[in-house]
Amino acid sequence: MKNLFSLYVPLSLILILLVSLPLRRATPTFRQTCATPASVEEACKSAADKHSAVSLQHCISALGSDPRSHSADLHGLAAVAVKLAIDHATSTESKIDDLIDLEPTPSVKERLSSCLEVYSDAVDSLRNALDNLNARLYDKATNLLTSSLTAAESCEKVLEGAKGLSSVVADDRDYGKLASIALGITASVE
């Protein structure tokens, strides 16, 4: 009888341990996923950690100003960030198009036309990125967002030294910041 009891105690302890292990793994830990409600601050911190071009304060300000972000999960915040980048790129594209019409100097007009082409490609990449994000194809969305960042860099180089285009350069830099935020948050989505 003693042998049976001595076997029963260790077996019951093993059984309790085996039953409790899956429970420990199922216990929620703080790890941001698509379904977890996300705060703008947490998402921006994660984006800033993943992408050095993301300014934490600019990210919080940009996303925090959009009412769509207040109840969004991380996936939703990534979509909001991409939409903000699309809006800004489209606005910059329109401004460049208007400046081309007003610009009398052929060499400056040519520079602006180069920027317009780059922004047109960026807007296409951003829209494709949003489509992939909505389809939850995060790697493809991330790749497209990475390629959209070249617009800011390319346009700034093309406009370097051109007089009277400081507003385009400022818009270009703002676009680069928004595209970086979109990339950083999208790269944070699991």
C-alpha positions in Angstrom: 0.0 0.0 0.0 2.9 2.3 0.8 4.4 1.8 -2.7 1.1 2.7 -4.4 0.8 5.9 -2.3 4.4 6.9 -3.0 3.7 6.6 -6.7 0.4 8.4 -6.6 1.9 11.6 -5.0 4.6 12.1 -7.7 2.2 11.3 -10.5 -0.3 13.8 -9.2 2.4 16.5 -9.0 3.4 15.7 -12.5 -0.2 15.9 -13.7 -0.7 19.2 -12.0 2.5 20.5 -13.5 1.5 19.4 -17.0 -1.9 20.9 -16.7 -0.5 24.2 -15.4 2.1 24.7 -18.1 -0.3 25.4 -21.0 -2.1 27.8 -18.6 1.1 29.7 -18.0 1.7 30.0 -21.8 -1.9 31.2 -22.3 -1.5 33.9 -19.6 -1.4 37.2 -21.5 1.9 39.0 -21.5 2.3 42.5 -22.9 3.1 41.9 -26.5 1.6 44.1 -29.1 -0.4 42.1 -31.7 -2.9 43.2 -34.3 -5.9 42.5 -32.1 -4.5 44.2 -29.0 -5.8 47.8 -28.5 -2.8 50.0 -29.0 -2.0 53.4 -27.6 -0.5 55.9 -30.0 2.4 56.3 -27.5 3.2 52.6 -27.4 3.0 52.3 -31.2 5.2 55.3 -31.7 7.7 54.1 -29.2 7.9 50.7 -31.0 8.2 52.5 -34.4 11.0 54.8 -33.1 12.8 51.7 -31.7 12.5 49.9 -35.1 13.2 52.8 -37.4 15.8 55.4 -36.5 14.2 58.1 -38.7 11.0 58.1 -36.6 10.8 61.0 -34.1 8.8 59.8 -31.1 7.2 63.2 -30.5 6.4 63.8 -34.2 4.8 60.3 -34.4 2.7 61.0 -31.3 1.6 64.4 -32.6 0.8 63.1 -36.1 -1.1 60.0 -35.1 -2.7 61.7 -32.1 -4.2 64.4 -34.2 -6.1 61.8 -36.3 -9.4 60.7 -34.7 -9.2 57.3 -36.5 -6.2 56.4 -34.2 -7.9 56.8 -30.9 -9.6 53.4 -30.8 -7.4 51.5 -33.3 -5.3 48.4 -32.7 -1.8 48.3 -34.0 -2.9 47.2 -37.5 -5.3 50.1 -37.5 -2.6 52.6 -36.4 -0.4 51.3 -39.2 -3.2 51.9 -41.7 -3.8 55.4 -40.3 -0.1 56.2 -40.6 0.0 55.0 -44.2 -3.1 57.1 -45.0 -1.5 60.2 -43.4 1.6 59.6 -45.6 -0.6 59.1 -48.7 -2.5 62.4 -47.9 0.7 64.3 -47.5 2.4 62.8 -50.5 -0.6 63.6 -52.6 -0.7 67.2 -51.3 3.0 67.6 -52.0 2.5 66.2 -55.5 -0.2 68.7 -56.2 1.9 71.6 -54.9 4.8 70.5 -57.1 2.5 70.3 -60.1 1.2 73.8 -59.4 4.8 75.2 -59.0 5.7 73.6 -62.4 3.0 75.6 -64.1 4.2 78.9 -62.4 7.9 78.3 -62.8 9.5 80.4 -65.6 13.0 78.9 -65.3 13.4 75.8 -67.5 16.1 74.2 -65.2 14.0 74.6 -62.1 10.9 73.4 -64.0 12.9 70.3 -64.9 13.9 69.7 -61.3 10.3 70.1 -60.2 9.2 67.6 -62.9 11.7 65.1 -61.6 10.2 65.5 -58.1 6.7 65.2 -59.5 7.6 61.9 -61.1 9.2 60.6 -57.9 6.1 61.6 -55.8 3.8 60.0 -58.3 5.7 56.7 -57.9 5.7 57.2 -54.1 1.9 57.7 -54.0 1.5 54.5 -56.1 3.8 52.6 -53.7 1.9 54.0 -50.6 -1.5 52.9 -52.0 -0.1 49.5 -52.8 1.4 49.3 -49.3 -2.0 50.1 -47.9 -3.7 47.4 -50.0 -1.1 44.9 -48.8 -1.5 46.1 -45.2 -5.3 45.7 -45.4 -4.7 42.1 -46.8 -2.3 41.6 -43.8 0.6 41.0 -46.1 2.9 42.9 -43.8 6.3 42.0 -45.4 5.0 43.3 -48.8 3.6 46.4 -47.2 6.9 47.1 -45.4 8.9 46.7 -48.7 6.6 49.1 -50.5 6.8 51.6 -47.7 10.6 51.3 -47.8 10.6 52.1 -51.5 8.3 55.1 -50.9 10.9 56.7 -48.7 13.1 57.3 -51.6 10.8 60.1 -52.8 11.8 62.4 -49.9 15.5 61.7 -50.4 15.5 61.9 -54.2 13.4 65.1 -54.3 15.5 66.8 -51.7 18.7 66.0 -53.7 17.1 67.2 -56.9 15.9 70.5 -55.4 19.2 71.2 -53.6 20.4 74.7 -54.3 17.1 75.8 -56.1 15.9 79.1 -54.9 12.4 79.8 -53.8 11.5 76.2 -53.2 11.9 76.0 -49.5 8.2 75.2 -49.0 8.6 72.1 -51.2 11.7 71.1 -49.3 9.8 71.5 -46.0 6.9 69.5 -47.3 9.3 66.9 -48.6 10.9 66.5 -45.2 7.5 66.2 -43.5 6.5 63.5 -46.0 9.8 61.7 -45.2 8.9 61.8 -41.5 5.3 60.5 -42.1 6.5 57.7 -44.4 9.1 56.7 -41.8 6.3 56.5 -39.1 4.2 54.4 -41.4 7.1 52.1 -42.1 8.1 51.8 -38.4 4.5 51.0 -37.2 3.9 48.6 -40.1 7.1 46.8 -39.2 5.9 46.5 -35.6 2.7 44.6 -36.6 2.9 40.9 -36.1 
